[in-house]
């Protein structure tokens, strides 16, 4: 086997050009076999096998910098840089990360879980190289989906202006996670379909070269003719007008062609863009036929492609999608908006049912937020369906365009809390902290799927400004569903259990943890009240006043950053009201990034489990300090 001979990128250079193709097939088979057990991002990595081999064959990592946009398509890069023997631990707790990770290898020079950052990073590294007087190559690998992100256009503009030596590889597979949309996608499609563009370009250039050098007006006319012909016949003109030398399109599965293109790029002074056409899922029929489904997958049977999913209750995302259809059938003002995540956000069936009322803007979270504000101002009921981690990208627009205008936008914040194997770049644990301080917004989180449905009805009937409901990436508890949906009074909490020893104030999935902990404590003679703090903003002042008059001991449980979230809000409330003498303890996510693993392992790591809650209550009752939580005396 050739693959067993590759322990570092330098080993590739010992192979002949003819040996690279069978190596690519070995890598493909390795990925298909390993991911059938671990799950992960299969289709995107199968599509970049030859591309990644060609890069490491032509350049010298880590001296030459490879910057992968997003980073989940870097499995082949990991294999070629000495991590093949770690793939059994892929995306597992303390195992191999599913994204590029600097602490794993010197060959991982840039980390990204969000798209459209690679070009800016490449420009930064090119500037640093030149200021230090070095001569290494800088290569950014960006997909056609990521290229639709506004940040990528900002970087293209700056790179073209500065004329720094760097290479951009446009990995064009017509997909991000969902099928791409937008004008840039259509432009690239036009280039892809023009098979004769290279011949046309060469013929035009040779024709112009044959015209003798003549001065004055004729020369200027020739230049205008040249420009006109260029626009008519030369693909990639957009990138050339931005200051790039455009090469391609190149077959991304033709190793000799890729290597030849990179050699051409090395002879170009200034920025060069190599347009590479790849097939997402290449080499595995199920992934080629449905690259959306096989973008990120659970373990599967190799022969049939059948996913080995455990049978259980639906995900919160599914409940959201079905309920939204029910509400949209009753209210034609509802419009769903998603930034390139119709499948992940549960909107596929909604789009099939209401094709004109489902808008996928591509990877453009900022645009989506501002567009929603304008639609709301025109009397529609836009629902911005977005992952918590991706909503971070639209923070300014949420503040400036939605909340400042008090626009009646509904936020459906998916993946709120821990997300498991995707890890630290995707954890949805910061949105409470960065949203609750913004004026005008209402922020909710349900304890179960039935309450989510009522919160969606609450949001629909709320007309006084922006309102958000957030829900986790887990299966629902499986409680009975009410047939009639009724609004929940804004800012009201729910006492689920009486008790006089202390109060467990919890939100979202932590409500179930609190209830189970209270039941165990009851057996020890500890009477713990449980409160469902379903409104994170506004708080239930009446309930908080009642709690202050009770035992005076409060333990706040939340699967969110301890800094700035529910616990902080409660402390602020009591400070503002001048209420003192309380014993308040906070249990949330500490001030550090939590890495990949299962959600269960992540909760265990930060101490947000039933057993941890019981132990902390025992300690605080015995006068000991909390080991995982934070104690605040008021």
C-alpha positions, 0 to 999 in steps of 0.5 A: 500500500502506498498510503502506509508509506506516507507519514509526513508531506515530504514522503509524497515527493518520493512517489512518482506522478503515476503513483499519486492516482492509486494513492488517491484511491487508497485515501478515498477507501480509507475515509469511507471505511473509517467514517462508516464507524465514526461519522463525520464530514464525508462528502466534502473530503471525498471531493478534495482528495486529489486537490489536497495531494497535489497541494502537498506534492507541489508545496512544502507545508508547514513553511508554505501555509495552507488555509482551509476555509471552514476546515471540515474538508481537511481530513485528507490534509490530516492523513498526509500530515501524520495523523492517519492512525488517529482516525479511530478517535475522529470527533470523539472526546479528546480525540482527533478534531473534525476541523483544522486545529493548531494544537494538533499539528504544525501543519494546521496554521488556521482554525475555522468552523465558520465559513468565508474567513480563509481569504482574510487569513491568507492576506494577513499571513502574506502581509506578515511574510513580506514584513518579515522578509520571508518567501513562503507561499500562502494558499487559501482553499475556499469553496464556492459556497463560502465565496458567497459570504460577504467577508470573502468579497471584502478580502478579494477586494483588498487582496486585489488592491494590494497585489500580494503574492498569494494563491486562492484555490476556488474549490467549486463543487456547486455546494456548501451544506445545501445547494448554493444560491445567488448571483455568484453561484450562477456566474460560476455555473456559467464558467463551468459550462463554458468548456471552450473558454481556454481555446477562445481566450488563447485565440483572442490573445494570439490575434491581438499579438499579431496586430502591429504596434501602432500609436495614437487612437488606433492603439487605444481602439485596440485596447478597447477591442481587447477589453470587449473581447475579454468580456465576451469570451474570457471566463473568470473576468470578474476575478481578473477585474478584481486584480487576480490572474485567473487560471481554470477551470481545472478538473479537480480530480485530474492530478497531472492537470492540478499539478500543472496549474499550480506550476503555472500559478507559481510563475504569476506575480501577485494574486492568482485564483485557480478555479478547481471543479470537484465532485462532492462525495467523489468515489462513493456512490451514495455520497455523490448522489446526495452530497447534502445528506452526506455532508456530515453523517452518522455511522453507516453501512458501507455497502448500502449507505444506510445510516445507523441512527438510533431510533428515538424521539425527534429532534427539536429541529423537527418539531420546530419545522412541523410547527412552523408549517402549522402556523404558516397555514394559518398566517400567510405573513410568515416567511422563513429565512435561512442562511444556507441551512434549510436542512439543518434548520428543519425548513425543507418540508416548509419550503416544499409546502410554501416555496415562495415563503422560504428564502435561502440567502446562502452563507450571508447571515448579516444580509439575512438579519437586515433583510428580515428587519425590512420585511418586518417593517413592511408587515410580514412575519419573518422567522430567522432560522439560524444556528446559535453559532452562526448567528454570532456573525450577524451581531451588528445587524441584530443590534443596529437593524433589528433591535434598534428599529424594534423590528418584529423579527422572530428568531428561531435559534437552533443548536443552543447549548452544546453541539457535541462532535462539532466542538468549540467552533460550533457550541451555541453557548454565547447567544444569551450573553450577547443578546439579552443586553440589547434593548427591545428583544424578548428571549425565551427557551423551552423546557420541552417540545410542547413548550417550544410549540407554545413559544412559537405561537407566543412569538407569532402573536407578539407585535412589539418588537424582536422575539427569539426562542432558542432550542438545543441539538438533542432529541425532545423528551417525548412529552404529550403535545397540546393540540391548541397552541396558546401564547405564554404571558411574556416574562413569566416563569413556571414553578414546577416543584415546591420546596423550602430548603433551596430553589433550583432555577433552570432553563431549557434542558437543565430543567429536567436535570433540576427536577431529577436532582430535586427528586434525589435530594428529596430522598435525603430530606432536602426539599428543593423547589424547581423553577422553569426560567423560560424567559431569559429576557424579561425576567419574572420579577414577581417570581424572583421577589418570591424566591428572595422571601423563601429560603434565600438559597438559589442554585441557577442551572444553565447550559450557557456561558456562566458569564453574562447569561441567566445567572448574571441576569438574576444577580443584576436584578437583585442588585438593582432591587437592593435585595441582599442577604441571599445565597446564590450559586451559579452553575453554567459553562466556565470561561473557556472553550469546550472541545469536541466530544458527545454532548453527555461528555461535555455536560460531564466536563463542566458539571451540568449533570444530575449527580453534580447538582446533587453533590453541589447541593450537599456541599453548600448545605454542609458549608463547603464552597462549590467546586464547579459553580460560583457562589455569590452572597447577596 
